[in-house]
Amino acid sequence: MVAEAGVGVSETLPRGRGPGRAADPAAGPGLLGRRLYIPRMTDCGIEAFAAAFRSVGIDAVALPRPDARTLELGSRHLAGEECLPAKITLGDFLKVVETPGFDPRRAAFLMTTTDGPCRFGQYAVTIRKVLREIGYPEVPVLSPTSEDSYRELGDLGPELTRTGWWALVGSDILRKLLLKTRPYERIRGEADAAFADSTRQLCEVLQQPGLRRRERMRALVSALTRARDRFRSVSARYEKGRPLIGIQGEIFCRHEEFSNDQLIRRLEECGGEAWISDVSEWVWYCNSDQERVLRAEGRGVSFVMLGAKLRDRIQHADEAALMAPFAQDFVGYEEPAHIDEILRAGERYLPQSGALGEMVLSAGKVDHFFRKGADGIIDISPFSCMNGIVSEALYPLQSQEHAGIPIKSFYFDGKGRDIIHGLEIFLELARSYQRRKPHPRHYPPWFV
Ligand code: SF4
């Protein structure tokens, strides 16, 4: 499942899991006069993404958080064998449809698609089918991608791509700040409040129309610096020793709280700290995979390759500019300098050329968390997700070859099962490993 796909992200999806062309005939001339609803696939990333759409004049909104009604509506139209994210996204769109006053002539939904083997390819198809069945065939389900030159977006695509990337990186930064602060706060709720305020401020900058790129970047760095200071001012007791748990797995489920039964909050309540794999990691992977495919096709020296390398460089430079204020704050939480480090580390378990998707990243990320001194790793996946199943089969060997670091897979099917017991046992294993781990953890300077 691809989070925050659609702009910036979607244009770089690897083959087999990337978005296909927007095949919806109902898309018509575009979004004029319509509100674009974006499914909530992460905590704050989708709000930022919607703000990026608004910056180019598209009336975009992030859908509210999923709830029991989401599942009820999603289940009503599915056979029961689909992945949980399929049920959640469909259910959330149907909640919009059942809103009093819903006007199908003024609404559009965003959902990327794929022509590859993953079931993600069926999401947009299914949503369109259900909309037809319930009498709303005129509601477009859009998948704007570079493959169709952003047909639905007209001239807005390139600008949106860049702002969308900034939205994604900015929201990754805010999520990191939240997760490294919340477990240590003295007053419950302070870190969440800082996160909500910071997200609002990030979105205010992202959604401003007519800003030149340099102006927007300056304003974003300033908003993120304010967010940094706001988090630093949260009353907290930063004591060393709390088990640090790397979180990886299927991208939608690991980032969407309702889908994963709030695993991260529960982990914190049980005494752990989470370090979750960024959404941008997926973009780096897609960039790398695009280059791999071009080389395999004999187009290693081509204009397409040149464009891909240029985009990668620009994205890295943008990320470095946005991350600059956080040198101290993210000590010990550094991501690899390049995605190839992760892909190389995972190569002997799951070669990039022989597999696709999160499982490739999960195979390599184990090594990164291990070397950064994490005390355990949790994989979050929807029940029956092929990414999760393949990864789970590899983890025993990976644990054995990484000094016995505990790795556990948690699967979710929307039934709201009790995960506390499993987390408590896992944290005991993590504490035991912490006493003998070969790589120490590094901390920001204010830890005692
Ligand atoms: S199989 Fe897994 S990765 Fe693919 S769509 Fe389903 S949940 Fe997402």
Residues whose N, C-alpha, C, O or C-beta is under 5 A from the ligand:
A	BS01	SF4	M1 C83 C118 R119 F120 E250 P382 C385 M386 N387
